[in-house]
Amino acid sequence: MISADAKRRGVLNDLALDLAARSEGFRRSLPASISAALADLVRSMNCYYSNLIEGHNTHPIDIERALHGDYSADPEKRNLQLEAKAHITVQQWIDAGGLSEPATAPSAIQEMHRRFCELLPPELLVAKDPTTGEEVAVVPGALRERDVKVGRHIAVSPGAVPRFLARFHQAYSKLGRIDSVLAAACAHHRLLWVHPFVDGNGRVARMMSYAMLLGTLDTQGLWSVSRGLARQEKKYKYHLAACDMPRRNDLDGRGTLSEEELAAFAEFFLETCIDQISFMENLMRPDRLRDRILIWAEEQIRAGTLPSKSDIVLKAVLYQGELQRSDVVQMLGMSERAARRITSGLLDVGALTSESTRAPLRLAFPAKFADRWMPGLFPEDDGGR
């Protein structure tokens, strides 16, 4: 952790408090029905940007297709779809409270790695040693048994990994709220520094930090730092590498690594979190969100993709959060059969969702509409998939 008397500690405390307040404010601003649908989309967003940092570009629409069992005929694209689906599956497990221990516990870190890797195709369970070119098998959940070098950083010896993970958990558990927020940033680098696995450390570190913030701030999965990190990838990786530097002098903390650089990374990480909440707040402003969705609906009606009066149903859902199917008949003044045709059209295109044929209608946020409904959330589809 950053020591209490560190030069940047006051700034970091203020950022942690601001982050907590902004996260809570955003969560409270959304109806429960909207929150659930948004969390599903954020999982895809988190997955897309986390994989992008690793150099794997799987478009969100292809990720959504994979979630429905629709895979590319191209083996390489199919493997990346499976990788994305694995990432989302693990995040769903985290969101559902699957972690029985704190996210920093060695068993929790290994469990996240195991659950992710065991869903990968065999072709992605091979890592290449950058020095020798040797191919090394990646065993789901298994700590590495060989030395590794990442850039200029030589990670701790394999035999020391369990000891370092135990100390890691001791340092980042049972903290107060401000320290717990700050720990999500500090632990992010320190786990990568230990480098416990042959491969998959970056993804696990981002999942762990996500889980730490989920627990500390009750984010409900409504925003993710991964988008911000990916959009500043060079800066993100620069800070991580700088944190590997040894302590410069007696004023640079009390450990073997530079506390000043860790503080700089923590500041960057927390500011990125706050920036992503601001971005999501702007996207989810009720007036603007309604306008974007209703303009889209009017265009779809003119194009014949949606039945007439679909926009009226969407508008009601947007204002009320959910709509009983029986209310559609009364609202539209139509026969039950005609009303059912409209709701079926909205369900078929993915604009609405419902848990059963009798359950209320709720808004969905499919990735294929993200460029119109929530511009900037994902990159535009350039047809290069």
C-alpha positions as CSV (number, residue, x, y, z in Angstrom):
1,M,0.0,0.0,0.0
2,I,1.0,3.6,-0.4
3,S,2.2,4.8,3.1
4,A,0.1,7.3,5.0
5,D,2.9,9.9,4.8
6,A,3.6,9.5,1.1
7,K,3.6,12.7,-0.9
8,R,0.6,11.7,-3.1
9,R,-1.4,10.0,-0.4
10,G,-3.7,12.9,0.2
11,V,-4.5,13.1,-3.5
12,L,-5.1,9.4,-3.7
13,N,-7.5,9.5,-0.7
14,D,-9.5,12.3,-2.4
15,L,-9.7,10.3,-5.6
16,A,-10.8,7.2,-3.7
17,L,-13.6,9.2,-1.9
18,D,-14.6,10.8,-5.2
19,L,-14.7,7.4,-6.9
20,A,-16.9,5.9,-4.2
21,A,-19.3,8.8,-4.3
22,R,-19.5,8.9,-8.1
23,S,-20.0,5.1,-8.3
24,E,-22.8,5.2,-5.7
25,G,-24.5,8.2,-7.4
26,F,-24.5,6.5,-10.8
27,R,-25.8,3.2,-9.4
28,R,-28.7,5.0,-7.6
29,S,-29.6,7.0,-10.7
30,L,-30.6,3.9,-12.6
31,P,-33.9,1.9,-12.2
32,A,-33.3,-1.8,-11.3
33,S,-34.7,-3.0,-14.7
34,I,-32.2,-0.7,-16.6
35,S,-29.3,-1.7,-14.4
36,A,-29.7,-5.4,-15.1
37,A,-29.7,-4.9,-18.9
38,L,-26.8,-2.5,-18.7
39,A,-24.7,-4.9,-16.6
40,D,-25.1,-7.5,-19.4
41,L,-23.8,-5.1,-22.0
42,V,-20.9,-3.9,-19.7
43,R,-19.7,-7.5,-19.4
44,S,-19.3,-7.6,-23.2
45,M,-17.6,-4.2,-23.1
46,N,-15.3,-5.3,-20.3
47,C,-14.4,-8.5,-22.2
48,Y,-13.9,-6.7,-25.5
49,Y,-11.5,-4.1,-24.1
50,S,-9.6,-6.5,-21.8
51,N,-9.0,-8.9,-24.7
52,L,-8.0,-5.9,-26.9
53,I,-5.2,-5.0,-24.4
54,E,-3.9,-8.6,-25.0
55,G,-3.9,-8.0,-28.7
56,H,-7.1,-10.1,-29.4
57,N,-9.7,-8.0,-31.3
58,T,-13.1,-9.7,-31.2
59,H,-15.8,-7.3,-32.2
60,P,-18.7,-7.0,-29.6
61,I,-21.2,-8.2,-32.2
62,D,-19.2,-11.4,-32.7
63,I,-19.0,-11.7,-28.9
64,E,-22.8,-11.4,-28.7
65,R,-23.1,-14.1,-31.4
66,A,-20.9,-16.4,-29.4
67,L,-23.1,-16.0,-26.4
68,H,-26.0,-17.3,-28.5
69,G,-23.9,-20.2,-29.9
70,D,-23.3,-18.6,-33.3
71,Y,-19.6,-19.1,-34.1
72,S,-17.5,-18.1,-37.1
73,A,-16.5,-20.8,-39.6
74,D,-13.0,-19.3,-39.5
75,P,-11.1,-21.4,-36.8
76,E,-9.1,-18.4,-35.6
77,K,-12.1,-16.1,-35.2
78,R,-14.1,-19.0,-33.6
79,N,-11.3,-19.5,-31.0
80,L,-11.4,-15.7,-30.1
81,Q,-15.2,-15.9,-29.8
82,L,-14.7,-18.8,-27.3
83,E,-12.1,-16.8,-25.4
84,A,-14.5,-13.9,-25.2
85,K,-17.4,-16.2,-24.0
86,A,-15.0,-17.6,-21.4
87,H,-14.2,-14.2,-20.1
88,I,-17.9,-13.2,-19.8
89,T,-18.8,-16.5,-18.1
90,V,-16.2,-15.8,-15.4
91,Q,-17.4,-12.2,-14.9
92,Q,-21.0,-13.5,-14.6
93,W,-19.8,-15.9,-12.0
94,I,-18.1,-13.0,-10.1
95,D,-21.1,-10.7,-10.5
96,A,-23.3,-13.5,-9.0
97,G,-21.2,-13.7,-5.9
98,G,-19.3,-16.8,-7.0
99,L,-16.1,-15.8,-5.1
100,S,-16.3,-17.4,-1.7
101,E,-13.1,-15.6,-0.5
102,P,-11.8,-12.1,-1.1
103,A,-10.6,-11.5,-4.7
104,T,-7.0,-11.2,-3.4
105,A,-6.9,-14.6,-1.8
106,P,-4.5,-17.0,-3.6
107,S,-7.3,-19.6,-4.0
108,A,-9.6,-16.9,-5.6
109,I,-6.9,-15.8,-8.0
110,Q,-6.3,-19.4,-9.0
111,E,-10.0,-20.0,-9.3
112,M,-10.5,-17.1,-11.7
113,H,-7.6,-18.3,-13.8
114,R,-8.9,-21.9,-13.8
115,R,-12.5,-21.0,-14.7
116,F,-11.3,-18.8,-17.6
117,C,-8.7,-21.2,-19.0
118,E,-10.7,-24.4,-18.8
119,L,-13.2,-22.8,-21.2
120,L,-10.5,-22.0,-23.8
121,P,-9.9,-24.1,-26.9
122,P,-6.6,-26.1,-26.9
123,E,-5.0,-23.7,-29.4
124,L,-5.2,-20.8,-26.8
125,L,-3.7,-22.9,-24.0
126,V,-0.2,-22.5,-25.3
127,A,2.2,-19.7,-24.4
128,K,5.4,-19.0,-26.2
129,D,8.6,-18.1,-24.3
130,P,9.6,-14.7,-25.8
131,T,13.3,-15.5,-25.2
132,T,13.6,-19.1,-26.4
133,G,10.5,-19.4,-28.6
134,E,9.6,-22.6,-26.7
135,E,5.9,-23.4,-26.5
136,V,4.6,-23.9,-22.9
137,A,1.3,-25.5,-22.0
138,V,-1.0,-23.4,-19.9
139,V,-2.7,-25.4,-17.2
140,P,-5.9,-23.9,-15.9
141,G,-5.4,-22.6,-12.3
142,A,-1.9,-23.9,-12.0
143,L,0.8,-21.6,-10.7
144,R,3.8,-21.4,-12.9
145,E,6.8,-23.8,-12.5
146,R,9.3,-22.0,-14.6
147,D,11.1,-18.6,-14.6
148,V,9.6,-15.8,-16.7
149,K,10.7,-12.5,-18.0
150,V,8.2,-9.8,-19.0
151,G,9.9,-7.0,-20.8
152,R,12.8,-6.0,-18.5
153,H,11.0,-7.5,-15.5
154,I,12.2,-10.8,-14.2
155,A,9.4,-12.2,-12.0
156,V,10.0,-13.9,-8.7
157,S,11.2,-17.5,-8.9
158,P,8.4,-20.2,-9.2
159,G,9.1,-21.6,-5.7
160,A,8.5,-18.1,-4.2
161,V,5.2,-17.5,-5.9
162,P,3.0,-19.1,-3.2
163,R,4.8,-17.2,-0.5
164,F,4.4,-13.9,-2.4
165,L,0.7,-14.6,-3.0
166,A,0.1,-15.2,0.7
167,R,1.8,-11.9,1.6
168,F,-0.1,-10.2,-1.2
169,H,-3.4,-11.3,0.3
170,Q,-2.3,-10.3,3.8
171,A,-1.5,-6.8,2.5
172,Y,-4.7,-6.2,0.6
173,S,-7.4,-7.7,2.8
174,K,-9.2,-6.4,5.9
175,L,-8.8,-2.8,5.0
176,G,-11.0,0.3,5.5
177,R,-13.1,1.6,2.7
178,I,-10.6,4.2,1.3
179,D,-7.7,1.7,1.6
180,S,-9.8,-1.0,-0.1
181,V,-10.5,1.3,-3.1
182,L,-6.8,2.2,-3.3
183,A,-5.9,-1.5,-2.9
184,A,-7.7,-2.3,-6.2
185,A,-5.1,-0.2,-8.0
186,C,-2.0,-1.2,-6.0
187,A,-2.9,-4.9,-6.1
188,H,-3.4,-4.7,-9.9
189,H,0.3,-4.0,-10.4
190,R,1.6,-6.2,-7.7
191,L,-0.2,-9.3,-9.0
192,L,1.3,-8.7,-12.4
193,W,4.7,-8.2,-10.8
194,V,4.5,-11.6,-9.1
195,H,3.2,-13.1,-12.4
196,P,1.8,-16.2,-10.9
197,F,0.7,-18.0,-14.1
198,V,2.5,-18.9,-17.3
199,D,-0.1,-16.9,-19.2
200,G,-3.4,-15.0,-18.5
201,N,-2.0,-12.8,-15.8
202,G,-3.3,-9.5,-17.3
203,R,-6.8,-10.8,-17.6
204,V,-6.8,-12.2,-14.1
205,A,-5.4,-8.9,-12.7
206,R,-8.2,-7.0,-14.4
207,M,-10.8,-9.5,-13.2
208,M,-9.4,-9.2,-9.7
209,S,-9.5,-5.4,-9.6
210,Y,-13.0,-5.5,-11.1
211,A,-14.1,-7.9,-8.3
212,M,-12.4,-5.8,-5.6
213,L,-14.3,-2.7,-6.7
214,L,-17.5,-4.6,-7.1
215,G,-17.3,-5.7,-3.5
216,T,-16.0,-2.4,-2.0
217,L,-18.2,0.0,-4.0
218,D,-21.2,-2.3,-4.9
219,T,-20.8,-1.2,-8.5
220,Q,-23.3,-3.8,-9.7
221,G,-21.2,-4.2,-12.8
222,L,-22.5,-0.9,-14.3
223,W,-19.1,0.4,-15.4
224,S,-15.6,-1.0,-16.0
225,V,-12.1,0.3,-15.9
226,S,-11.0,-1.9,-18.8
227,R,-12.4,0.4,-21.4
228,G,-10.3,3.3,-20.0
229,L,-7.2,1.2,-19.7
230,A,-7.5,0.0,-23.3
231,R,-8.1,3.5,-24.6
232,Q,-4.9,4.6,-22.9
233,E,-3.0,1.3,-23.4
234,K,0.5,2.9,-23.9
235,K,0.1,4.9,-20.7
236,Y,-1.3,1.9,-18.8
237,K,1.6,-0.3,-19.8
238,Y,4.1,2.5,-19.2
239,H,2.9,2.9,-15.6
240,L,3.0,-0.8,-15.0
241,A,6.6,-1.0,-16.3
242,A,7.6,2.0,-14.2
243,C,6.2,0.3,-11.1
244,D,8.7,-2.5,-11.6
245,M,11.5,0.0,-10.9
246,P,13.5,-0.3,-7.6
247,R,13.2,2.3,-4.9
248,R,15.3,5.3,-5.9
249,N,16.2,6.7,-2.4
250,D,15.1,6.9,1.2
251,L,12.2,9.2,0.3
252,D,10.8,6.6,-2.1
253,G,8.9,4.4,0.3
254,R,10.2,1.6,2.5
255,G,9.9,-1.4,0.2
256,T,12.2,-2.7,-2.5
257,L,10.1,-1.2,-5.3
258,S,9.4,2.5,-6.1
259,E,6.5,3.7,-4.0
260,E,6.4,6.9,-6.0
261,E,5.8,5.0,-9.2
262,L,3.1,2.8,-7.5
263,A,1.4,6.0,-6.4
264,A,1.5,7.4,-9.9
265,F,-0.1,4.2,-11.3
266,A,-2.7,4.3,-8.5
267,E,-3.6,7.9,-9.4
268,F,-3.8,7.0,-13.1
269,F,-6.0,3.9,-12.3
270,L,-8.4,5.8,-10.0
271,E,-8.7,8.7,-12.4
272,T,-9.5,6.2,-15.2
273,C,-12.2,4.7,-13.1
274,I,-13.8,8.1,-12.5
275,D,-13.5,9.0,-16.1
276,Q,-15.4,5.8,-17.1
277,I,-18.2,6.5,-14.6
278,S,-18.5,10.0,-16.1
279,F,-18.7,8.4,-19.6
280,M,-21.4,6.0,-18.5
281,E,-23.4,8.7,-16.7
282,N,-23.4,10.8,-19.9
283,L,-24.5,7.8,-22.0
284,M,-27.3,6.9,-19.6
285,R,-28.8,10.3,-19.2
286,P,-32.5,9.5,-19.4
287,D,-33.5,12.3,-21.8
288,R,-30.6,11.6,-24.3
289,L,-31.0,7.8,-24.1
290,R,-34.7,8.0,-24.8
291,D,-34.1,10.3,-27.7
292,R,-31.5,8.1,-29.3
293,I,-33.6,4.9,-28.9
294,L,-36.8,6.5,-30.1
295,I,-35.1,8.1,-33.2
296,W,-33.7,4.6,-33.9
297,A,-37.2,3.0,-33.5
298,E,-38.8,5.5,-35.9
299,E,-36.2,4.7,-38.5
300,Q,-36.8,1.0,-38.1
301,I,-40.6,1.5,-38.5
302,R,-40.1,3.5,-41.7
303,A,-37.7,0.8,-43.0
304,G,-40.3,-1.9,-42.2
305,T,-38.0,-3.7,-39.7
306,L,-40.4,-2.9,-36.8
307,P,-44.2,-2.8,-36.8
308,S,-46.0,0.5,-36.5
309,K,-46.4,1.8,-33.0
310,S,-43.3,-0.1,-31.7
311,D,-41.9,3.3,-30.7
312,I,-44.9,3.8,-28.3
313,V,-44.1,0.5,-26.5
314,L,-40.5,1.4,-26.3
315,K,-41.2,4.8,-24.9
316,A,-43.4,3.3,-22.2
317,V,-40.7,0.9,-21.2
318,L,-38.1,3.7,-21.1
319,Y,-40.3,5.8,-18.8
320,Q,-41.6,3.0,-16.6
321,G,-38.6,0.6,-16.5
322,E,-40.9,-2.3,-17.4
323,L,-44.2,-2.9,-19.0
324,Q,-46.8,-5.7,-18.4
325,R,-47.9,-7.4,-21.6
326,S,-51.5,-6.9,-20.8
327,D,-50.9,-3.1,-20.6
328,V,-49.7,-3.0,-24.2
329,V,-53.2,-3.9,-25.4
330,Q,-54.9,-1.1,-23.4
331,M,-52.2,1.4,-24.2
332,L,-52.3,0.9,-27.9
333,G,-56.1,0.4,-28.2
334,M,-55.5,-2.6,-30.4
335,S,-56.5,-6.3,-30.4
336,E,-54.4,-8.7,-28.3
337,R,-53.2,-10.3,-31.5
338,A,-52.0,-7.0,-33.0
339,A,-50.4,-5.9,-29.8
340,R,-48.6,-9.3,-29.6
341,R,-47.2,-8.8,-33.1
342,I,-45.6,-5.5,-31.9
343,T,-44.1,-6.9,-28.8
344,S,-42.9,-10.0,-30.7
345,G,-41.2,-7.7,-33.2
346,L,-39.3,-5.8,-30.5
347,L,-38.3,-9.1,-28.7
348,D,-37.2,-10.6,-32.0
349,V,-34.8,-7.8,-32.9
350,G,-33.5,-7.8,-29.3
351,A,-34.7,-4.3,-28.3
352,L,-36.8,-5.8,-25.4
353,T,-36.3,-8.8,-23.3
354,S,-38.6,-10.9,-21.0
355,E,-37.9,-13.8,-18.8
356,S,-41.0,-15.7,-20.0
357,T,-44.1,-15.3,-22.1
358,R,-46.0,-13.9,-19.1
359,A,-43.1,-11.8,-17.5
360,P,-42.9,-8.0,-17.9
361,L,-41.2,-6.5,-20.9
362,R,-37.9,-4.8,-20.2
363,L,-35.3,-2.9,-22.2
364,A,-32.3,-4.8,-23.5
365,F,-29.0,-3.4,-24.6
366,P,-27.8,-5.6,-27.5
367,A,-24.3,-4.9,-28.8
368,K,-25.6,-4.7,-32.4
369,F,-27.5,-1.5,-31.5
370,A,-24.7,0.0,-29.3
371,D,-23.4,2.4,-31.9
372,R,-26.8,4.1,-32.1
373,W,-28.1,3.7,-28.6
374,M,-24.8,4.2,-26.7
375,P,-22.3,5.8,-29.1
376,G,-18.7,5.5,-28.1
377,L,-19.2,2.4,-25.9
378,F,-17.6,0.2,-28.6
379,P,-15.7,1.0,-31.7
380,E,-17.8,1.3,-34.8
381,D,-18.2,-1.9,-36.9
382,D,-16.0,-1.3,-39.9
383,G,-17.0,-4.5,-41.6
384,G,-13.6,-6.0,-40.8
385,R,-14.8,-8.9,-38.7
